[in-house]
Amino acid sequence: MSTETEPSDAAVSAESAEEQARGLEAARRRFSVEPFLDHLRFERGLSELTLSAYAHDVERLAAFAHTRKRASPREVTAADLRAFVMLLKDLGLAPASIARNISAIRTYFRFLLGENEVVADPSERIDAPKAWKRLPDVLTVDDVTQLMDAPDAMHPLAWRDKAMLEFAYASGVRVSELTDLRIRNLHLDEEFASVFGKGGKQRLVPIGRRAIGALSIYLRQTRPELDRGKGEGRVFLNARGAPLTRMGVWKILRQHVQAAGIEKHVSPHTLRHSFATHLLEGGADLVAVQEMLGHADITTTQIYTHVDRTYLAQEHRKFHPRA
């Protein structure tokens, strides 16, 4: 399975772009974007730059709501908004940017409430970034196995998806590092890849035999068919031959999580958390995990030991005769 459909020719691509534009305009109407911006412009006197930021934030919310089959803001729930904020975090937005998005959403729903467009404000209980202290759900080894087996082998993009999932879990890379990965930075014979993390710092990440196998098949069979000269040397491409974006990775992952029957909230960062947690559970050295994750400070890596301690406590209770 994949979230993308291969276009047959340029005409289909152009038609798809037009359909997306029409869909965006329809979403703007259904979600009262223009009346909201007029309110900010004429009643609150906000600058055009600020209005542009509000428009971008609300349009992104409308597009997200559409993926959850919400036809209007009246149908948007608090759970939808929490999922939206988690998406912003998964996309790698800075806490300040996410806080701005949350502020825009709250302003937007207060406006809708005053206009009787909604009967309740679902944004009242959105957590700000500073309130995020809990680690996301960590996948079990069985969860990972189900996820890796989820891509439908009959789909033309199955090996792209499988290679992406295997590499993400095998290496523990950030989603930005995944989308930026170049073919020249893969060293499959040596079983490692070089990635560029925060601040442009380069590090080497080991990759296991299953990820190497999936990558080899993808690079040999699938990627050459996708690349139409727009791939920029990136490893992972979308159906139109352009580099995968963070949103593209998130959508593909979500589809395969659903296909695998996994009910936890799973994001690209969940694979990174699972990578680190499973290494520590298996007895890996904390400094080695720090190096693989690209953490400048080992105290950042130590957050995973909280999960590891939970696992150890469970094993102690299970097997110790006097636990």
N, C-alpha and C positions, 0 to 999 in steps of 0.2 A: 504494500500500500504506500501511497505518497500523497502529499497534499497538493501536488502540481499535476497539470494535464499538458502533455506535449502539444503545442500548436502545430498545425499542419503546414502553414506557410505564413508569409508576411501579412497577407490580407487578414488572416484569422487573428494575428497578433494585434493588428491595428484595430480590428473590431473589438477585441477584448479590452484594449485600452479605452476605446470609446464607451464601452459598457461600464468600465470601472469609473470613468468620469461621470457618466449619468447616475451611477449608483451613489457616488459621493455627493452629487448635487441633491439627489432625492433624500439622502441621509441628513444633509444640512437643513432641508425643509422640514422633515419629520421631527428633527431635534431642535427646531426653532433657533438655529445658530444665528441667523441674521437679526431677528428681533433682540436676541441677547446682546449682540455686538452694538446694535443701535442704542440699547439701554446704556451700555458702557460708554459709548461715544457721546451721546447727547445729554444723558442725565448725570453721568459721573465724570465726564470730560477727560477720559483717558487718552493718552497719546496713541498715534497710529502704530508705533512699535509695540506698545503694550497690548493693543487690540489684536495685532498679528499673533502674539504669543497666546492670548486667550483663544483665538480662533483655532490655532493649531492644536491646542490641548483638547478643546471640546470636539473638534472634528476627529481626533484620534480616539476619543471616548466613543463617539458615535460609530466609528468603524469597528471598534472592539465590540460594542453592543450588538452590532449587526451579526458578528460571528456567533454570538450567543442567542441569535434569533429574537432580539428585542426590537420591536418595530417602532417604539417611541420611548422618550425618557420616562414616561409613566410606568413602563414595564421594567425599568432598571431597578435592581435590588441592591441592598448593601453587600450581598455576597458577590454580585457582579463587580461592584466597585473595588472590593478587596482583591478580586482576581485581576482587575485592571491594574491596580497599584503593584501587585506582585509581578505582572508582566513588565511594567516599567523598570522594576528592579532587575528582572531577568535580562532585559535589553541593555543593561549596563548604565542606565542613567545615574548621574550623581545624586546624592541625597538632596542637594539644594534644588536640582531640577525636578525631582519627584515632589518635593514640598511645594514647588510652584504649581505643578500639575494639580495637586490636592487642593491648593488654595483656589485655583481656577474652577475646579469641579464644585467646590462648596459655594462659590459665588454664583456659579451657573444654576445650581439647584435652588439656592435662595431666590434667585430671579424667577425660576419656573414656579416655585411655590407661591410667590407674590402674584403671579399671573394666572394662578389656578390651573397651570399646565400639569402639575403633579399634586397628589393629595398628601404626600409625605416626603420628607427629605432623606434619601438613603445615604447621603454623604456624612451624616452626623457622627457616625462611629468609625470613620476611616482613620487608621493609625498613621501618624506621621513617621518618617524614616527613623527618627530617634527612638521610637518605641519598639523597633524591631530588635529583639534580643534572642528570640528562639531560632535555633537552626531549622532549616526546612527539613521535611521528611527525608530520611535516608533510605535508599532502596536496599532490600535484602539481596543476597546473591541469587536467590531464585527469581526475584523481581527482574534483576539484570538479565538473567538468562531468557526470561519471557520477552523482555523488551528487545533483545538482540535478535530473537527469532521472529519478531512481529512483521518485518517487511515481507510483503507478498512476492515470492520469487518470480511470479509471472509478470509483475509490473516492470516496465522498462527502466524505472528509476530505483528499483529495489537495491541494487548493489551500491548506488550512491548513498542511499539512506543507511544501509547496513554499515558501510565503511565509515560514515560520519558518526554513527552511534558507537561503533566499536572503538574508533579513535578517541572520541570524547571521554569514554569511560576508561580506556587503557592509559591515557596520558594525564587526565585531570586538568586539561587546559580550560582557560576561561573562554566564553563564547566569542569574545572579540579576537582571541588568539586562534580559535578554530576558523573563523571566517577569513582571517588574514593569512592563513597558512598557504605558502607557496610550494609548488612541486619541487623546486630546487632545495627546499628545506626538509624534504623527506629523504631519509637515508635508510631505506628498508633493509638493505643488506646488513647494515650495522645495527638494525633494530632500534633506531631512535629518530627523533625529529628535533629540529631547532625551531623554537618559537620566540616571538618577541612580546614581552609582557609590558606591564606598566612602566612608563618612562622609557620605553624602547629597549629595555634590558633583555638581552638574549640569554636563553637557557636551553639546555638539552633535556628532552623528556624521553624516557624509554617507552617503547610500545611493544606489546606482546604479539605472539604469533597469530592470534586470531584477528587482531586489528590489521596486521601486516597482510594476512591472506585476503581479507575483504578489500583493503586498499589496493592490492595488486590487481585483483579482478576488476575493480572499479576503474582504475587508471588505464587498464589495458582494453576493456570492453566498452564501458559506458561513457567515460569522460570524453574520449575522442569524438563521439557522436554528438555530445552536447556542445563542445567548444566551437563557436562560430567566429572566433577572432575577438571575442569580447571578454574572455576569461581572465585576462591580466595575469596569467600564470598561477591563479589561485587553484587550490586543490578541489574545493567543493563549489560546484556550479548549479544554478537553477535550470529549469526546463528550457529557458530561452538562451542559455549559454553564458549568462552573466554571473558574477560571483554571488554566492548565497549571502543574504543579509542576516543580521541577528534575528529579525522577525521571521525570516524564512526558516532558520534553524528551529526557532521556538514552535512554529506551526507544524513542521515535520515531526518533531519530537512529540508534540501533543497528540498527533494522529496515531502514532505508533504506541504511545502509552495507552490510549483508549483501545486500540486493537489488542494489546496484550492483556487487557482487563485489569490494569493497575489503577486502583482508586485513590492513591495518594496524589497530592499536588507535586508534579514533577516538572522541573525546569532544567535548562542546561546546567545551571548551578547545582542542581540536585545530583547530577552525574559527577560533578567535581567533588561535592561533599561525600558521595558514596565511594569514590575512588580513594579519598584520604582515609575515610573510616575503615574501609575493608583492608587497606594496607596496615593500619594500626592494629586492627583486630587480629591480623595474621602475624603480628610481631615485628613489623617494620620499625626501624629507628626513627624517632621524631625528627632528627636533623635531616635524614634522607628525605622524608616526606616534605619537610620545609623546602628543600632544594627543588624537588619535583613540582611543588605548587608555585614556586617563584615568590615565596613570602620573604620580604626583607627582614622581618622581625619574627623570631620563633614564637613569641607570645601570640601572634596571629594564628599560627599552626596549632597551638595548644588548645584552641577551642574544640578541635576534633577529639581531644582526649576526654572531653566530657561525654561524648557519645561512646567512646571506647570504655570508659569506666562503667557506664550503664550496662554495656555488654558483659564486662567482667563480673559485675555484681549478679547479673542474671545467671551466668555460668556457675558462680559460686553457690548460689541458692539451689541450683539444679543438682549439683554433684557433691557438694560437701556434706558429709554425714551429720554435721551438727549445725548446719546453716539455719 
